[in-house]
Amino acid sequence: NDSDAKVTIEGNKVIVNLLSNLGVEISITDAKDQIATVFIQSTNESLSPPSIGVYLDEGHTETIDVNFGAGGPYTIKKIRGNASTAVVKGDKVEVTSLGLGDTFYLIRDKRGTLANFHVSTSIEFEMDKSSTIFEFVGVNNLSAFVRLNWGTKWVILGATDNVLESVDVSQVLISTGKWSDYYVLSIKTVNEGKGSDIITLKNEEGDLAVVKVHII
């Protein structure tokens, strides 16, 4: 994998420049078609780049420290989404939210080690027992959260998958370090495509809740 190591051959020497701590398996074939295989892995901390994430309000700009690995100069490449812009400035990245949605980048240090960089402008809703059906219009590459303000031990009974990439329901860890007494439905939408989906949930008390998601 080119993102894990760079391998070159000089005469009878094989030079391996590791780019991550995942390790690489290298197979070498000589002129007689004899094959030798070796696995190489390093525990050097500079090969363990962070996964960097930032949540931004719509239209806001923030500067994030990205100092990792072998240092700069750093470069950044967008790999998915268009909800933000990002510009490298030294060992920092200036990122601006353009609207709702998630944007995924790869940041590369001077050696070639990669770090994931995720920028999210999410949306949050709340539901209570007086209105057990809720629907909203979203966008592609969106993280949305629906707080369920009643009931315990919510589970997802079913979800269609026209525009949903993933759904999950759970308690969340709050600022006191304890788990919340409410549950949150987490929704991620697909990178491309339009349509609608329905998520059906049920709690321990037998109450049902329905969430409809539209991308138009």
Order of alpha helices (4+ residues) and beta strands (2+ residues): beta-beta-beta-beta-beta-beta-beta-beta-beta-beta-beta-beta-beta-beta-beta-beta-beta-beta-beta
